[in-house]
């Protein structure tokens, strides 16, 4: 009798396990896609990004000559002092207060950024865009391309 009871008990446990597994699997299959969707969407940008536009040297020159833009040189002060585009403001990319300075200048109008080779200004433009700045220009190829195109720097 006792052995018969054990078999029945084992059968009941196995049956309950099957029911639990089916129920859990149904819930997991329902919840998993929702979880994946919410997790994926939570790692996206918190604000809609703005537009980043590269400028060729001639476009860059035309825009800065218009006087409608804030021109920012993101190189170190020593590099800036060796030669820069006339009218540029130096905001050192490696300075501790760089983000605060850039956000402050962004409130004054549309910015055009440049550096020596173009990479630093492009990264800065991308970051500003990701932080909600609507439009940022940068000099494609930096001062290297600008000077090759025949434009001069000032000290």
C-alpha positions as CSV (number, residue, x, y, z in Angstrom):
1,X,0.0,0.0,0.0
2,X,2.8,2.4,0.9
3,X,4.5,1.7,-2.4
4,X,1.3,2.4,-4.3
5,X,1.0,5.7,-2.4
6,X,4.6,6.7,-3.5
7,X,3.8,6.0,-7.1
8,X,0.6,8.1,-7.0
9,X,2.5,10.9,-5.2
10,X,5.3,10.7,-7.8
11,X,2.7,10.8,-10.6
12,X,1.0,13.9,-9.0
13,X,4.3,15.7,-8.7
14,X,5.3,14.9,-12.2
15,X,1.9,16.1,-13.5
16,X,2.1,19.3,-11.5
17,X,5.7,20.0,-12.8
18,X,4.4,19.6,-16.4
19,X,1.6,22.1,-15.7
20,X,3.9,24.6,-14.0
21,X,6.4,24.3,-16.8
22,X,3.7,25.0,-19.5
23,X,2.4,27.9,-17.5
24,X,5.8,29.4,-16.9
25,X,6.8,29.0,-20.5
26,X,3.7,30.7,-21.7
27,X,4.3,33.6,-19.5
28,X,8.0,33.8,-20.4
29,X,7.1,33.7,-24.1
30,X,4.7,36.5,-23.6
31,X,6.9,38.6,-21.3
32,X,10.3,38.1,-23.0
33,X,9.6,40.1,-26.2
34,X,8.1,42.9,-24.1
35,X,11.2,42.9,-21.9
36,X,13.5,42.9,-24.8
37,X,11.6,45.8,-26.4
38,X,11.7,48.0,-23.2
39,X,15.3,47.2,-22.5
40,X,16.3,48.1,-26.1
41,X,14.4,51.3,-26.1
42,X,15.8,52.4,-22.7
43,X,19.4,52.4,-24.0
44,X,18.7,54.7,-26.9
45,X,19.3,58.5,-26.8
46,X,17.4,60.3,-24.1
47,X,16.7,63.2,-26.3
48,X,16.2,63.4,-30.0
49,X,19.5,64.3,-31.7
50,X,20.1,67.3,-33.8
51,X,21.8,67.5,-37.2
52,X,25.6,67.4,-37.7
53,X,26.8,68.8,-41.0
54,X,30.3,68.6,-42.4
55,X,31.5,71.6,-44.4
56,X,34.1,71.6,-47.2
57,X,36.7,74.4,-46.9
58,X,34.8,76.8,-49.4
59,X,31.5,76.3,-47.6
60,X,33.2,76.8,-44.2
61,X,34.8,80.1,-45.5
62,X,31.4,81.4,-46.9
63,X,29.6,80.6,-43.6
64,X,32.2,82.3,-41.4
65,X,32.4,85.3,-43.7
66,X,28.6,85.7,-43.3
67,X,29.1,86.5,-39.6
68,X,26.0,84.5,-38.6
69,X,27.7,81.7,-36.8
70,X,29.8,81.1,-33.7
71,X,33.2,79.8,-34.7
72,X,34.9,77.5,-32.2
73,X,38.4,76.1,-32.4
74,X,38.5,73.0,-30.1
75,X,42.3,72.7,-30.1
76,X,44.6,73.4,-27.2
77,X,45.5,77.0,-26.5
78,X,49.1,76.6,-27.6
79,X,47.9,75.3,-31.0
80,X,45.3,78.1,-31.3
81,X,48.0,80.7,-30.6
82,X,50.2,79.3,-33.4
83,X,47.5,80.1,-35.9
84,X,43.7,80.0,-36.1
85,X,40.8,81.2,-38.2
86,X,40.1,84.9,-37.7
87,X,37.1,85.4,-35.3
88,X,37.4,82.0,-33.7
89,X,36.9,81.4,-30.0
90,X,39.2,78.8,-28.4
91,X,37.5,76.2,-26.3
92,X,40.1,73.5,-25.4
93,X,38.6,70.0,-25.9
94,X,40.7,68.7,-23.1
95,X,39.8,71.3,-20.5
96,X,37.8,70.2,-17.5
97,X,35.0,72.7,-18.2
98,X,34.8,72.0,-21.9
99,X,31.2,70.6,-21.9
100,X,29.9,73.5,-19.9
101,X,31.7,76.0,-22.2
102,X,30.3,74.3,-25.3
103,X,26.8,74.3,-23.9
104,X,27.1,77.9,-23.0
105,X,28.2,78.9,-26.5
106,X,25.5,76.8,-28.1
107,X,22.9,79.0,-26.5
108,X,24.3,82.0,-28.4
109,X,23.6,80.6,-31.9
110,X,24.6,78.0,-34.4
111,X,28.1,76.8,-34.1
112,X,30.8,75.9,-36.6
113,X,33.6,73.8,-35.1
114,X,37.1,73.1,-36.3
115,X,40.3,71.4,-35.2
116,X,43.5,70.4,-36.9
117,X,42.4,67.3,-38.7
118,X,38.6,67.3,-38.3
119,X,38.2,64.3,-36.0
120,X,38.0,66.2,-32.7
121,X,35.5,68.7,-34.1
122,X,33.3,66.0,-35.6
123,X,33.2,64.1,-32.2
124,X,32.3,67.4,-30.5
125,X,29.6,68.1,-33.0
126,X,28.2,64.6,-32.5
127,X,28.1,64.9,-28.7
128,X,26.4,68.3,-28.9
129,X,23.8,66.9,-31.3
130,X,23.2,64.0,-28.9
131,X,22.6,66.5,-26.1
132,X,19.8,68.2,-28.0
133,X,21.6,70.9,-30.0
134,X,19.6,71.3,-33.2
135,X,22.3,72.0,-35.8
136,X,26.1,71.9,-35.6
137,X,28.6,72.3,-38.4
138,X,32.2,71.2,-38.5
139,X,35.1,71.7,-40.9
140,X,35.6,68.4,-42.7
141,X,39.4,67.7,-42.8
142,X,40.0,70.5,-40.3
143,X,42.6,73.2,-40.7
144,X,44.8,70.8,-42.7
145,X,42.2,70.8,-45.5
146,X,41.5,74.5,-45.1
147,X,45.1,75.4,-45.6
148,X,45.6,73.0,-48.5
149,X,42.6,74.8,-50.1
150,X,44.6,78.0,-49.9
151,X,43.1,79.8,-47.0
152,X,45.3,81.6,-44.5
153,X,45.3,81.6,-40.7
154,X,45.8,84.5,-38.3
155,X,47.8,84.7,-35.1
